[in-house]
């Protein structure tokens, strides 16, 4: 029956899976960041785009930071979805793959995104902070994305299996 699903329905499922996974991951990650580092963390996120002056910004800068955070989370969900279309094990093993994906998100943010941001954030990092970041992103980002894609997106591998 999967093969007879119209293209628009399949696209709607993909967008729903990406939106739910990205929004849950974004909400959990932003909440934990605010709890751990303070409620002005969206200003730091905005500073990654517009520079250190954002750290003293107002409501507009705060909203920009929150928006950027969710753009990043939705982008991460989109990447996982796209990869899952070719790599069936991402759908078949969401627990393990989600944990690894969360660690990959944290690693990319620390080694590529933050150094290239307007803040040019680079280490040295404390081991405790690195481990905490990895574990948090494995759970609050990787798992919601992996499980939403598994649950809500059409699985292209089902049509292949007997």
Residue pairs with C-beta under 8 A, 6 or more apart in sequence:
2 154
2 155
2 158
2 159
3 159
5 154
10 154
13 152
13 153
13 154
14 81
14 153
14 154
16 152
16 153
17 77
17 81
17 148
17 149
17 151
17 152
17 153
18 74
18 77
18 78
18 81
18 148
18 149
18 153
19 74
19 77
20 148
20 152
21 77
21 80
21 81
21 144
21 145
21 146
21 147
21 148
21 149
21 152
22 70
22 73
22 74
22 75
22 76
22 77
22 78
22 145
23 70
23 73
23 74
24 144
24 148
25 73
25 76
25 77
25 140
25 141
25 142
25 144
25 145
26 69
26 70
26 72
26 73
26 74
28 140
28 141
28 144
29 69
29 73
29 136
29 137
29 140
29 141
30 41
30 42
30 66
30 69
30 70
32 136
32 140
33 41
34 41
37 44
40 55
40 62
41 65
42 61
42 62
42 63
42 64
42 65
42 66
42 69
43 54
43 55
43 56
43 57
43 61
43 62
43 65
44 54
44 55
44 65
44 119
45 65
45 66
45 68
45 69
46 54
46 57
46 61
46 62
46 64
46 65
46 68
47 53
47 54
47 55
47 65
47 117
47 118
47 119
48 68
48 113
48 114
48 117
48 118
48 119
48 121
49 64
49 68
49 117
49 118
50 61
50 64
50 118
51 118
51 119
52 118
52 119
54 61
54 64
54 65
57 64
72 113
73 141
76 101
76 105
76 141
76 145
77 145
77 148
77 149
80 90
80 101
80 145
80 146
80 149
81 149
81 153
83 90
84 90
84 91
84 149
84 153
85 156
88 155
88 156
88 157
89 97
90 97
90 101
90 146
90 149
91 149
91 150
91 153
91 155
91 157
92 157
94 143
94 146
94 147
94 149
94 150
95 143
95 146
97 142
97 146
98 138
98 142
98 143
98 144
98 145
98 146
98 147
99 138
99 139
99 142
99 143
100 138
100 142
101 141
101 142
101 145
101 146
102 134
102 137
102 138
102 139
102 140
102 141
102 142
102 143
102 145
103 134
103 137
103 138
103 142
104 142
105 137
105 141
105 142
106 133
106 134
106 136
106 137
106 138
106 141
107 134
109 137
110 123
110 125
110 130
110 133
114 121
114 122
115 121
115 122
